Amino acid sequence: MRKENWSVVGGLAAAGYVAGYYFGSRVYWAKPTALFTSIFLAKSGLLWGMSDSAHRLMGFKENAKEVAANMPHVMQREAY
């Protein structure tokens, strides 16, 4: 996964905590609701990031960074 994917996971977790605390404070369950929404949105962001990464590595999306990182012209060929 790229840094952008991890930042989405962290951002969703932070936004989930704030939103959960806000909506949970109306019924006096601020902290449990905040933790639940934070974990739920972080897991959702993680699934989205893994899906995005898989689509890049399968070639369905742009993957120039991954191709450049592998540097196939520098690697030696294996003897078979």
Secondary structure, DSSP 8 states (H G I E B T S, - for coil): --HHHHHHHHHHHHHHHHHHHHHHGGGT-HHHHHHHHHHHHHHHHHHHHHHHHHHHHTTSS--HHHHHHH-TTTS-----
